[in-house]
Amino acid sequence: MLPYQKLEEAETDLGRNLTMAEKLWYNYSAEKSDFLLYNHNIIFMILVFSLAPLPCAFMELSQSKKTAKFKIQPNVKASFSDMFKCYKHVLKMLVFVSSPLLFLSFPAVKWLGIRTSLPLPSVWEILSQLLVYFLIEDYGSYWLHRLVLHSKWGYENIHYLHHEYTASFGFTAIYTHWGELLIFGIPTMLGPALVPCHTVTLYLWTCLRLVQAVDAHNG
C-alpha cells in the first residue's frame, strides 16, 4: 500500500510530476496491500500459461503440412485430449502448489526489499535486472536439472512425469511433479532475491519466464 493519501502528496515527496505509468500505478495500487499486489503473480502465471501455448497448439491441432515440416518430430501428433490433460494438471499445480508458496513467501519478499512504492523503475533498470534474472535462472536450472532431476533417484521419483510426453508441446512446459515445481522455483526466485526489484519488474519476470518455458517446449 502506498504511503500517500493523494497523488499530489506523491509528487511533492518525489519532487517532480509523476509519469503516466506512475499515475496509473498509483491509481491502481494506492489502496491495495503489498500482500495483495505481490500475489497478483499467480493471476499472471495462470493467464500466461493459458494463453502463451495457444498459437502453436492451434498449429499442431490443424495438422497442417506447411507447419509440420518445422516440427522436431513431425510424425508425432499431440491430440486435444493430451493438451487438455496437461493444462488441467498444470492448473492444479499452480493453484495448490504455487499459490500457497507465494502466500507463505511474502514475509521473505518484504525482507529482501522487493517494493511496491514510487518511483517506478526506469526502463534501463528493468531491462538490466531481467537480464541478470535470466542468466541466474538459466545457470541454476541447468545444474539442478543435470545433478538432481537426472540423477537416478531424481528421475525415477520426480522428473519422470515431465518426460511422459516424448514429443513436447507448449502445455508440457510445467507438466511436472510438484517437487520439480518447487525445485525450479529456486533459480527462478534467486535472481530477485539477490537483486531486489520493484513489484512491476517481478510481474514482468514472472510472465517472461513462463513464456520462455513454453517456447522451449514447443517442439
C-alpha positions, 0 to 999 in steps of 0.5 A: 500500500502506498504511503500517500493519501493523494497523488499530489502528496506523491509528487511533492515527496518525489519532487517532480510530476509523476509519469503516466505509468506512475499515475496509473500505478498509483491509481491502481495500487494506492489502496491495495496491500503489498500482500495483495499486489505481490500475489497478483503473480499467480493471476499472471502465471495462470493467464500466461500459461493459458494463453502463451501455448495457444498459437502453436497448439492451434498449429499442431491441432490443424495438422497442417503440412506447411507447419509440420515440416518445422516440427522436431518430430513431425510424425508425432501428433499431440491430440486435444485430449493430451493438451487438455490433460496437461493444462488441467494438471498444470492448473492444479499445480499452480493453484495448490502448489504455487499459490500457497508458496507465494502466500507463505513467501511474502514475509521473505519478499518484504525482507529482501526489499522487493517494493511496491512504492514510487518511483517506478523503475526506469526502463534501463533498470528493468531491462538490466535486472531481467537480464541478470534474472535470466542468466541466474535462472538459466545457470541454476536450472541447468545444474539442478536439472543435470545433478538432481532431476537426472540423477537416478533417484531424481528421475525415477521419483520426480522428473519422470512425469515431465518426460511422459510426453516424448514429443513436447508441446507448449502445455508440457512446459510445467507438466511436472511433479510438484517437487520439480515445481518447487525445485525450479522455483529456486533459480527462478526466485534467486535472481530477485532475491539477490537483486531486489526489484520493484513489484512491476519488474517481478510481474514482468519476470514472472510472465517472461519466464513462463513464456520462455518455458513454453517456447522451449517446449514447443517442439 
